[in-house]
Amino acid sequence: FRGVLITLSASQVGLSWSGWESSLTGLNLLRPASQHRLVLAVFCLFATNLPRTCCDLQEFADAIFHLVREKYTELAGCSSLLHARHKGLAGIIMTRGLDLRQAQVVALSTGTKCINGEYISDQGLVVNDCHAEITTRRALLRFLYSQLELHLSKRKEDWEQSIFVRHKDSCLRLRENVLFHMYISTSPCGDGRVNSPYEITSDLHSNRHLVKKFHSHLRTKIESGEGTLPLKSTGPFQTWDGVLQGERLITMSCTDKISRWNVLGLQGALLSHFVEPVYLYSLTVGSLRHTGHFSRMMNHRLERVGPLPTCYHRNQPLLSGLSNSDCRQQGKSVCYSVNWTAGDTQLEVLNASTGKRRDSGAPSRLCKHALFARWIRLYRKLVVRGASGTPLYCEAKQAAGTYQTVKLQWLKGLQEAGLGTWVRKPPEQENFTLTV
């Protein structure tokens, strides 16, 4: 690889995947496929923290893709509606160590759209963001709830099967060597895609000033459309009446949300009452990707976080592309999203515009209300046995004190770095409780 200078100090041996990419001077002189092969080769040559069963990270990434694709094909069957038209597919694989012989697809989803503002719910009955990687993470939450329920079972074979074990401070944590890997068929929307030079063209050079101006900035998805926009100066909240009167509903980009998972974990605020943070071990992107840029962007967003409480850390998942890019569907995206969690008998199909089931208009199994109901049942068993009162959804989230502290710390770091202010949806959508 002529023109590339490898400058690695002794302290860099054992760096995470993203650290190696930042150490290769002149990497941008190569075509994307060559860049990826070089980084893989250097990383596998020097990294000592990988088991011998996973010396070839490229084979591992390709295997993750095939597992997700095969599971989706199995679930979709011969349905042309579901199988032929999706533009975004994502899945999460669970492994014990890096042994793919025990790999299990635990969540998957398709989708590239968000809810229309007129359909937002103040009872938690809709799914706001139906982009594949976002609904896949929500599908994973259902898997985590199921595993917690197994842990609480009175049957020995059930709690022995659970992926959670009790830690000395009474909090639950994942069993040793339980790892989660995400596959996304295309680079996540936002800065991870906009500033990822996956094609070298003359247009790229002409737009370099615009790209650089918003490099690593927070971006928002477009309601009823595709793509993202730089986050304009605004307050931290949208207003309920403003959205209902036609103000564009702001949804943070998938790149931004993945960045948040790398600090706060996948489990979210509610499950933080019971379990330690759950992080991704690896992230594989199918197409429209430049893992070098993506990793540098993730690192940039972690720089200002500062010291974190015990159990939290700046997670840097192994980033990889495929040896052959995943084939992307051409044309406009369809306005539905499907989801599945291990244990489900079939896919659930959502209308992404309304955030509800496509067939009946009923609430999704991924909506806030459904997940909160499962949380309440666990909360009464694990924390306040026999309690009859039910808190508001927003109160339950805010009560996860350490999680909320880390969240504020991360958001402050983004602002100090000049990357923008995270905009939340109207708070009214979280001011609901359950009728039990």
N, C-alpha and C positions, 0 to 999 in steps of 0.2 A: 504494500500500500504506500506508494510514493507520496511524499509531501506531508505525511502525518508524523508528528513528533510525540512519542510516548514519554511523558515526564511523571514518574511515580516515585515518591519517596518511600522510605521504609515504613513510615506510619500509615501509608495508604494501602498496604497489603491487608486484605480483609475488609476493605470498604464495602458499603452497600453498592448495589448495581448502579444507582444513579451517580454515586461518587466517581466511579470509573469513567463514565462518559464525560464528565466534566474535566477529566485529567488528560484527555487526548487532544492535543493542540493540532489544528488543521483538519479536524474531522469534517467540517463543513465543505471541504474541497471534494469529498467523495459523494457518489450517488447514494441515496438513502439505503438501498439494499447492501451496498458495500460497507457503509457506516455501521449498520447493524451487525454484519458478520464480523467486522473487526472488533467491535466492543465485546461481542460474545466470546471471541477467541481469547482476547486479553483477560477478560474477567475469569473465564474458566481456567486459564493458565495460572493465575496468581491467587484467586480466591481460595482460602483454606477452610471456610466455614460451610462448604457444601458437602453433603454426603456423596460418596463415590457413586451411588445409584443415580445421581443427578448431575454428572459431569457435563452432559450436553443439555444446556438450557434451552436450545432451540427445539430439540426433540420434545422436551417437557412442555414448552409453550404450544407446540403443534398438537400434542396429545390432549392438552386442556381444551383446545378448540374442537377437536374431533369428539370428545366426550359431550360437550355442550351441544354441538350440531346433531349428533346422533340421538341424544335424548329429545331434542326439539322435534326432529323428524319422526321419532317414535310416537310422541304425544300428538303431533299435528295430523299424523296418518296421511290419508289421501286428500285431505281438504285443500282445494286449490286456493280458497279464500285466505286461509291462514298461512299455508306453506310458501306460496309463490310471491306474496306481495310485501312482506316485511322489509324495511330498510335498516332496522336496528335490532340486533339480537344480543342479549347479554345473559351470562350464567355464572353461578358460583359453584365451585367444586370444593369438597372437603377431602383432605388426605390425612393419613397418619404418617407423619414425617413426609418424605417426598416419594413414597412408594405408590406409584400409580396403580398397582394391582389392587389396592384398597380404596381407590378414588371413588367418590360418590357425588353425583350432581345433586345438590340440595335445593337449588333455586334457579329459575330462569324466567325471562320475560322478553317481549318485543315491544317496540313503540318509539315514536319520535315526536310526540305531540304533548301539549299541556291543556289543562281545562280552560274553557272560556270564562271570563270574569263573572258573567251573569249566573253561573251555576255554582259558585262557591257556597259552602254550607257552614252554618253556625252550630251544627250538631255533629260535625266530624264524619259526615256520611259520603264524602267524595274523595277521590284520589286526585290531588292537584297536578301532579307531575307524572306523566306516563312515558317519559323517556326510559328506554330499556334498562340502563344501568341503575336508575333510581327505583323502578318497580322491582327489579331483581333484589336490590338491597332490602326493600320492604318484604319481599317474599322470604328472604333470609331471616328476618325478624320472626316470622311465623315458625320457622324451623327452630330458632333459638327458644321460643316459648314452649314448643313441643318437647325439647330436650330438658328444659327446666321442669316441666310437668313429669317427665320420666324420673328425674332426680328426686322428686317429692313422693314418688310412688311408694307404697308399702311393700311392693313385691321386689325382692332382691334382684331378680333378673332385669327388672326395669331400670333401677337406679345404677346397676352395673353397666347398663347399655348407654346411659346418658354421657354426653361429652363433657359435662360439668362435674367438678369435684369441689368439696368445701375446703377453703383455705383456712389457715390458723386464725385469721382475724374475723372469721364467720362469713366473709364474702365468698362467693363462688367464682371459680375461674375455669378456663378450659383445661382439659386433661393435657398432659405433656404430649407434645408432637401433633396435636390437632391443629391443622393449618387450613386456611381458606384462600382460594385463588379465584380471581374474577377474569372472565373473558368478555370483551366488548368487540362487536363486529366492526366498529368504526371509531375513530378517535373521539373522545367525549366533546360535546359542543362547548364552546367558550374558547378561552385562550389556548387550551390544548390542541384545538383544531385550527383556529384562525392563524396563529403564529407558528404553525408547524409546516415548514417548507418541504412538503412531501413531493412536490414537483418543481424542478428547476426550469423556470420560464422567464422570458423577458419581462412579463407582467409583474413577477415577484420583485424585480429590482426597481420598477417604477413605483411600486406601492410600499417600498421599504420604509419611508418616513412615517406613513400611517401605521404600519405594523409596529414600528419601534415606539411610537408615541403611546400605544396602549399595551405594550409588552407586559405580560403577567397581570394585567388589571382584571378585576372582577367584571363579569359580563352577565347580561340578562337574556333570557329566552324571549322569543317573540310570540305573543298570544295569537293563536290561530294561524301560525306560520312556521317557517323553519329558519334556522340560523340564530345568531345572538347579536346583541348590541352592547357597546361599552356602557358601563353604568354611569349615568349622569348624576350630577350633584343633587341629592335628595335626602329626605329624612330616613331614619331607620325603619319606619313603618309606613305601610300604605293605609288608607282609610277605607272603611267598609262602604260608606255612602259614596265615596269617590269612585270605587270600582263598579258599584251597581249603576252609577250614572254614566258609565262608559269609559272611565279612566283605564288605561292599559294595565292589565294585571301583570305584575313583575314576578318572575320566577328565576331564581339564580341558576346559572349554567351548571351543566354536569361536571365540568372541570372544577368549578368552585366547590361543589358538594364533595367530590372525591378528595379535594385538598382538605376539607374539614374532617372527613373520615380518617385521614392520616394523622390527625391530632386527637380527635375526640373518640374515634372508634366507630364501628358499624352499628353498635347496639343501641345508640341513641340515649336520650335522657331517661326514659322510663325504665329500661332494663338496667341502667346504671345503678338503680337501687339495689339490685341483686347480684350483678356480675361485674367483674373487672372488664376494662375495655377489650373489645375484640377487633383485631386489625387484619387487613389483607396481607398475605405473605407475598403474593405475586399478582401482577396485572398484565394481561396479554391483550393487545389491540390488533384487530384484523386488517384494517385498511385506513388510508388517510392518516398515517401516523409517522411521527419522527420522534422516536423514544428519547433521543438526545435532548431535544427542546423540551419535551414533556417532563423529563426528570429535572432539568435545570429550573423550569418553572415551579415544580413542586418544592425544590430546595429553597428557592427564593421566598416562597410563602411561609417557610418554616423558620427563616432566619431570625425574625423578631419575636418568636414565641416566648423565649426566656425559659427559666427553670420550671419544670412541671411536677405536680404531686406524684407520689408513688403510684405505680401501675400505669400512668400515662407516659407516652414518649412520642418523639417525632418519628413517625413510622415512614420508612422508605421502602415500599414494596419493590420486588424485582420486576422491572419493566421489560417487556419483550414484544416483538412483532411476530408474524408468521413467516415461515420460509417461502410460502406463496400466499399473497394477499387474498383475504376472503373476498369472494365475488360480491359486489354491491348491486342491489336492485336499482335499476334506473327509473326515472320518472318521479312523480309526486308521491309523497308518503300517504299511506292510508290513515284514516282517523280512528284506528282502534289499536288496542294494546292487549296482549295476552300475558298471563302469569301462571306460574306453577311452583309449588313447594313440595319437597319430598314427602310422600304420604298422601298427596292428592291423587284422585283417580282420573282427573281430566283438567285441561286448561280452562281458565276463566277468561272470558273475552270482555274487555271494557271499551266503552265509547270514550275516547280520550277527551273529547270536547265537553262531555258532561261529567266525567269522572265516575260513572256508574256502569253497571253491567249492561252489555249491549243487547242482550235478549229480553230482559225484564225491566230494566231501569232500576233494579234493586241495588243497595249499597254493595261495594266490593268487599271481599274478605281481607283486602289490604288497607281499607280506610281507617282513619284514626279511631273511629267509634269501635270497630271490630277488634283492633289491637288493644285498645284501652280496656275493653271488657276482659280480655285474657290477662292483662296486667292486674286488674282489680282482684281477680280470683287468686293470683299468685301472692299479691300484696297481703291479702287476708290470711294466707297460710304462712308466709315467711316473716312478716313484720308485725302485723297487728292481728293476732288470732282472734276471730270472733267479732271484730269491729263491724258495726252496722252502717256507719256513715260512709258516704262516697265523696271524695274530693272532686273538685273541678279538674278537667284534663290539664289546664295550664298550671294549676297548683301542684299537681303530681310531678310535672316536669320541672318546675322551679325548685321543688323539694330535693332534687338530686344535686345537693350543694356543690360537691367537688366537680362534677361534670359542668355545672353552670359557671363555676369559677374559671375552669380551663377554657370554656367557650368564650367568655368575655376577654380573657387574656389573649386568645388567638385573634379575635376580631379587632382588638386594640392594636395588635401587631400589624395587621393588614392596613389599618388606617395610618399608622406611623410610617409604614413603608410607602405610602402614597398610592396604594392599590385600590382604594375605594372603601365604601361603607356597605356592609351586608344589609340588604333590604328585606324585611320580613313582611309577610302577608298580614292583612288586618287582624289584630289580636282577637277580635270577636269570634273568629273561627275556632279558637281554642277555649272559649268560655262555656264549655258544655260539661255535663255530667251524665251518668248513666241512670236510667230508671230501673231499679231492681226491687 
